[in-house]
Amino acid sequence: MNYTPKMLKDYLANLGEKSFKQTQIYEWLYQKKVYDFDKFSNVSKTLQEHLKQDFNLDFIKIEQVLEGPLVKKFLFRLLDGEKIEAVLMEHDYGLSVCVSSQVGCNMGCRFCESGRLKKVRNLETYEIVEQIILIEEYIKMRISHVVVMGIGEPFDNYNNIINFVTIINDAKGLAIGSRHITISTCGLVPKIKEFMTLDWQVNLAISLHAPTNEIRNKIMPVNQVYSLDILIDTIKEYIAKTNRRVTIEYVMLNMVNDKEEDAEALAKLLKGMNVYVNLIPYNETAHIEFKRSSKERIDKFFNILKKHKINVTIRKEFGGNIKAACGQLRSESD
Ligand code: SAH
């Protein structure tokens, strides 16, 4: 179902139903996992008929599961035949799922596999929620953390992502805490501004990947629309408004953005900001010419940031052998 609690309450009000019916419907769907309106025993026959007419409870389907150490990649078939992927990761702090937000992606980041396919369409809210429900059902365990870092640009599907987060965060929905949810964007400035007005506790991650316009223009076409300076100002505004620390993602591309001077420039750019930098070892793919930085180059970069007192970590790697790693997801299986 695509409806947030508020949307469902409005729908019920229109039918002259009491608003507490909303929590009962959510309990059936998200807690008892009953997907047949006829079985909603505390709901009147009349309301059941309305629900049947107005909502479709058909699920997307798991088509394939690939398993690696501490990681599983799920390929889903959507009702219209399109395909998307999500990845489950076992961390020491819990189970996290990386969900897709679109079929394909229009951002065209040069180093990313998902971006090689143009966007086919946005995912609907229920298609994002069901990735989590189906994975929970498959592993018979609760998911504690969600990252919107799969195929697609979440802020290019803004309303559905906001509704998705509202549903999974709701106490009668999937009850996943705001601080356990992370949305990652390549830097769609107007949407970051809109997002900050919500004043949520959800984590924001920015795919920065370069310390100068010169480099960023070469690898991320979005930079030609929202340049680095505007993006950094927006992140500063976001931090001031929400008081939340922002994650800066930085994929390490050999000889492209991993030089010592790049680390120095990045440290200068981020100086004094409440951010934490996540260096991502690049996952090479067959069709793309970029190469992964060596361990020595990553360590050197890391140490320069440290020296400048920037919070920095190197991302733990998952899923390389089953092509479930960052940037390796695509909407068509190979
Ligand atoms: N569109 C959003 C969500 C995708 S998140 C965004 O850009 O933030 C996926 C993250 O993995 C992004 O930071 C992306 O830049 C990074 N990435 C893409 N291709 C990669 C690759 N081959 N290796 C490592 N990271 C990659």
Residues whose N, C-alpha, C, O or C-beta is under 5 A from the ligand:
A	BS01	SAH	F111 C112 E113 V148 M149 G150 G152 E153 P154 S184 T185 C186 S207 E249 V251 I280 P281 Y282 N283 C326 G327 Q328
